[in-house]
Amino acid sequence: MNAKEVLNKIKWSKDIKKADLWYLHRGAPNDTRIISGKDIVALHHSFMELETKTRIPYHRIMKIFYDGKVVWERKSL
């Protein structure tokens, strides 16, 4: 399963607001940012869109947590 599939599964069968995502963001401390699932407004074909209209490509997601537990992690970047 890839990040997009995991997020879609969470969106349709659980509560995406309980998800947290770590993603690659060059220039941020450790090149990583964390966002809450409650900030996600749409899951598109190749990216997710946040309330701020920011678009984050799925290939930048490094980890997905659900209810405090890792449910998906990228094997390598």
C-alpha positions, 0 to 999 in steps of 0.5 A, a space after each residue: 500500500 502507498 501513502 495515498 491508499 492509506 490516507 484514502 482508507 483512513 478517510 473512508 473507514 476511520 476518522 482522518 482527523 486522528 491522523 498525523 503525517 510527517 512529510 519532507 519539507 526542505 528547509 524545515 528543521 530536519 527537513 521534516 514537517 508534521 501536519 494533522 489530518 484535520 488540516 487536509 481538505 482533499 485527496 487528489 490524484 497525486 497530492 493532498 490539499 490543505 486548508 491553506 491551499 498548500 498542495 503536498 505530493 504523496 511522494 513527500 510523505 514519510 510517515 502516517 500515524 493514526 491515533 498515535 501509532 505508525 500505520 505507514 512508513 516510507 521504506 526510502 526516499 
